[in-house]
Amino acid sequence: MNRYFFMEQDNTLMDVIGLRNFDIYGKRHIFTREDAGKINDVTPLYLDGTKGECAPDFIKSPVYMVSEKAKRVIDMYEDEPVSKKVVLIHKEEGRELIYFHLLLSEIEAVDDATEYYPNGMEKRLYLNRSRIGGHKAFLLADSRIRLPVVSLEVVESLLRRQVMGVTFKEIEVR
């Protein structure tokens, strides 16, 4: 029986890095595998020198970014992974952090048993096992929740490598 989880940035992590001109907890832009041709192979972003030093392994904003360690894990489980390099530059200290813009496939995997609020937001979300197929990391095309979904294998592998600043919330599967 396969289990799946939403992957989120841990907002309780203290002393987190910050980006100049971006709020890493703010609005995010979601790009998928289909957008890969429109995105630069390498994108530089500057760190805010007044923010913290702790670099989480998953950053959700302004785009989904993962550390090299997390990228290697996701690459092991997903066929033909697509990502673009993001270099976070700490100009004041003269150092760089390497991240990867995570470009996942979108699949329609929400089960018909999903319950909704009157505004269309999912009240109780269920995934349909047969629609997921062999995917281990993906985005839901048919949900208003726009977080990466990862399989239990990916979660266990990430936790064995002691990722920091990442939380996982289980999704029910039918």
Backbone hydrogen bonds, N-H to C=O, Kabsch-Sander energy under -0.5 kcal/mol:
donor,donor_aa,acceptor,acceptor_aa,energy
4,Y,171,I,-0.7
5,F,150,V,-2.7
6,F,169,K,-3.1
7,M,148,P,-2.7
8,E,6,F,-0.5
8,E,167,T,-2.7
10,D,165,G,-2.1
11,N,9,Q,-0.9
13,L,10,D,-1.1
17,I,54,C,-2.4
19,L,22,F,-0.5
20,R,46,Y,-3.3
22,F,19,L,-1.3
24,I,22,F,-0.6
26,G,23,D,-1.7
29,H,62,P,-3.5
31,F,29,H,-0.6
33,R,104,L,-1.8
35,D,32,T,-1.6
36,A,33,R,-1.4
38,K,35,D,-2.0
39,I,36,A,-1.2
43,T,85,K,-2.0
45,L,87,V,-2.8
47,L,89,I,-3.3
48,D,18,G,-3.2
49,G,47,L,-0.7
51,K,48,D,-1.8
52,G,16,V,-1.7
53,E,15,D,-0.7
54,C,15,D,-3.4
57,D,164,M,-3.4
59,I,65,M,-3.1
61,S,24,I,-0.5
65,M,59,I,-3.1
66,V,100,F,-2.3
67,S,57,D,-1.9
68,E,98,I,-0.7
71,K,67,S,-2.5
72,R,68,E,-2.3
73,V,69,K,-1.3
74,I,70,A,-2.4
75,D,71,K,-2.8
76,M,72,R,-1.3
77,Y,73,V,-0.9
77,Y,74,I,-0.7
78,E,74,I,-1.9
82,V,103,L,-0.6
84,K,101,H,-1.5
85,K,41,D,-1.8
86,V,99,Y,-3.0
87,V,43,T,-2.4
88,L,86,V,-0.7
88,L,97,L,-3.2
89,I,45,L,-3.3
89,I,87,V,-0.7
90,H,88,L,-0.5
90,H,95,R,-3.3
91,K,89,I,-1.0
94,G,90,H,-1.5
95,R,90,H,-1.5
97,L,88,L,-2.6
99,Y,86,V,-2.9
99,Y,97,L,-0.6
100,F,66,V,-2.4
101,H,84,K,-3.9
102,L,64,Y,-2.4
102,L,100,F,-0.6
103,L,82,V,-1.7
103,L,101,H,-0.6
104,L,31,F,-0.6
104,L,102,L,-0.7
107,I,139,L,-2.4
109,A,107,I,-1.1
111,D,126,Y,-2.9
114,T,111,D,-1.7
115,E,124,R,-2.3
117,Y,121,M,-3.2
120,G,117,Y,-2.1
123,K,115,E,-2.9
124,R,115,E,-1.8
127,L,172,E,-2.8
128,N,109,A,-3.4
129,R,127,L,-0.7
131,R,128,N,-0.8
132,I,128,N,-1.2
133,G,129,R,-1.1
135,H,132,I,-1.6
138,F,149,V,-2.3
139,L,105,S,-2.7
141,A,107,I,-2.5
141,A,139,L,-0.7
142,D,107,I,-0.6
143,S,140,L,-0.7
146,R,144,R,-0.7
149,V,138,F,-3.4
150,V,5,F,-2.8
151,S,136,K,-2.3
152,L,3,R,-2.0
155,V,151,S,-2.3
156,E,152,L,-3.0
157,S,153,E,-2.1
158,L,154,V,-2.6
159,L,155,V,-2.7
160,R,156,E,-2.2
161,R,157,S,-1.0
162,Q,159,L,-1.6
163,V,158,L,-1.3
167,T,8,E,-2.6
169,K,6,F,-2.0
171,I,4,Y,-2.8
172,E,125,L,-0.8
174,R,127,L,-3.1
